[in-house]
Amino acid sequence: MAGPDGGQRKTGSLVRHTGGCHCGAVRFEVWTVPDLHIFNCNCSICTKKQNRHFIVPKSHFTLLQGSENITTYTFNTHTAKHTFCKTCGVQSFYTPRSNPDGFGVAPHCLDPGTIKSSRVEDFCGESWEESMQNHLTIRSMSMPIPETHQ
């Protein structure tokens, strides 16, 4: 669905972002707003990986290539699916425990040119259950985003 410019066709308020891993074996597209809400989690695995991510509904994410080059790591509840490239080891997206009906996408793995702005919110993954109970909007972030007509 690339626009005439090859990549930034808007659908309502959504923008097509593309990205992938370091070696290029894994490529994806994601439709979301150009102003990203990024989570900086301090749970054990996010701390080790320095995992910062934004959440999108599954219906707004498409793996373009590399499914055979992806491997998955799980632990604890096994709800989160930490996917990464078998070749270069980069996790460009994963299925977060907070939103198993969506994807967490690494903004630093997006191709340049489609992000207008970003804001980072610290999330206390060390107290995950309490943080999820107190957070007002994180669960809704994997729900389809209504399109606006401009």
C-alpha positions, -999 to +999 in steps of 0.1 A: +000+000+000+028+024-006+018+058-017+033+077-047+062+087-026+070+050-019+061+049+017+042+076+036+007+073+023-018+083+050-049+064+058-069+088+078-046+098+107-024+067+102+009+066+085+027+036+070+060+030+088+084+003+076+113-012+094+133-043+102+163-059+118+200-049+113+208-075+086+176-069+067+164-105+068+133-094+088+111-066+074+077-053+084+052-025+080+031-010+107+002+015+104+000+039+133+001+076+141+032+096+133+034+108+169+047+078+188+040+069+225+070+049+235+072+028+266+105+024+285+100-007+307+123-017+336+113-054+339+141-079+339+142-086+301+134-050+289+163-038+311+187-063+297+176-056+261+170-018+266+136-026+250+117+006+242+086+001+222+052+014+211+021-007+209-001-014+179-030-037+171-022-069+153-043-058+124-020-028+119+011-049+116+023-069+086+055-091+085+068-085+049+096-110+050+117-131+072+092-154+091+117-183+086+144-161+102+126-153+134+130-172+167+111-167+199+121-166+236+095-168+264+098-171+302+077-167+333+040-166+322+050-172+285+024-146+274+051-123+260+067-136+228+102-121+224+109-125+187+142-117+172+163-123+140+183-156+140+210-139+120+217-105+137+198-110+170+178-078+167+143-077+182+125-052+160+090-062+173+075-087+198+042-097+214+040-079+248+026-094+279+005-062+284-011-065+250-010-101+237-035-090+210-010-066+195+027-059+189+054-039+206+075-023+179+110-009+185+110+027+171+147+026+165+141-002+140+118+019+118+131+034+085+137+071+087+112+097+075+078+088+090+080+097+127+068+132+134+074+132+172+078+108+201+073+108+238+087+083+262+067+070+292+085+050+319+067+019+329+075+000+361+078-035+349+095-045+382+059-042+397+042-053+365+008-064+380+004-032+400+015-010+371-009-027+347-038-022+372-029+015+376-023+024+340-053+039+324-047+033+286-021+006+279-046-022+274-065-001+248-034+005+227-037-028+209-073-020+199-077-008+162-072+029+159-103+047+144-094+065+113-101+102+110-110+119+077-092+152+071 
